[in-house]
Amino acid sequence: MYRFDTERRNMRKSLDAISLGALALMFWECWRALYGPYHLPDRIPTHFDFAGNPDGWDSPSFLLTLTVVPASIYLLMTLLTQFPSTFNYPVEVTYENRPRLEALTLDLIAWLKMEMVCLFAWVQWTIIEMARRGRGDLSFLALLPVFLAAIFGTVAWYVVAMRRAAHTGSGS
């Protein structure tokens, strides 16, 4: 069995703490928006055009879905990390490189969970703020590309790291 070094384990724990904190914040904001002292209007924006203006509306209960979806994805991804030997790697897996590839993949999943939960938290916060203000002055395109670049950049970085780990045996 491969023993993860302390630094890598601490990084994953930190990323999970950020993810869980963002999920807790999402549940708190959802509860506050639905049952707190400052109720939302009967209709809240749920879809936005490229300029960041709302073009789809729904009831505030939509926030429950927007909170449960990332929590479910987080739980599924966490469950997935319990079975690293079943992962599909972008390189040939050998006895020598398996521990390094599994460690890199677990790191990748921790980063993706954090980025995904933070993206959903930002979307939820944007919707709640726009519903409370009654206007759409947030540029939805301003941060969405940043989140997408972070997610795809993370995947690309780890694929490159896995390719290096497969060829050198020691990784990047």
PyMOL commands that set and color helices and strands:
alter all, ss='L'
color gray80, all
select helices_A, chain A and resi 6-35+62-80+84-86+98-133+140-168
alter helices_A, ss='H'
color red, helices_A
select strands_A, chain A and resi 44-48+54-58
alter strands_A, ss='S'
color yellow, strands_A
deselect
rebuild
show_as cartoon
